[in-house]
Amino acid sequence: MTRNPSGQAFWEFSLRIYAEPGVQEECLALQERLRLDVNLLLFCAYAGAKLGIALSQQDIADMVALTAGWQDSVVRSLRAVRSTMKRWSEDKTQPIAEPAAALRVAVKKAELDSERIEHEMLAGWAASREAGAARAPQEAVAANIGLLLDHYTRVSGETAMPPRQLIAAALNDR
């Protein structure tokens, strides 16, 4: 697959930010609690921190609509398969443990590849639209993530605190 330069930049940003202390835990907690798409969360941080774009509620709705089918049908399906395989791959008393572990690694790679494709979708969407209101990165990151959380809390009926480690890591990314 030929990589979109903006997709590549977004992917590299996501890998750096997700590796920062506390960020993965925050993201996975929101994913579990709200069924939030972590790729969208990372894009909100990227759009604010690196592009200086303050997204609108309509932008959030458009991004969710753009990625929902892929996220539900591909990314979440691969994640579910990988999770299901865990018990067979970790149970060393099972004769299939070793090949199951190898297959689980391959499924994890496919899951990451599917997330990278979603990154490409989002980067392409951002490149094809008019820039949102420019704001200082500190304001844009918090505003973008706040709008995304508002969207998911309306859908789920749950409440959620902003992911402070993610916001800090995005703003500190050089």
Secondary structure, DSSP 8 states (H G I E B T S, - for coil): ----HHHHHHHHHHHHHHTSTTHHHHHHHHHHHH---HHHHHHHHHHHHTT-EE--HHHHHHHHHHHHHHIIIIIHHHHHHHHHHHHHHH-TTSTTHHHHHHHHHHHHHHHHHHHHHHHHHHHHHHHHS---EE--HHHHHHHHHHHHHHHHHHHH-------HHHHHHHHH--
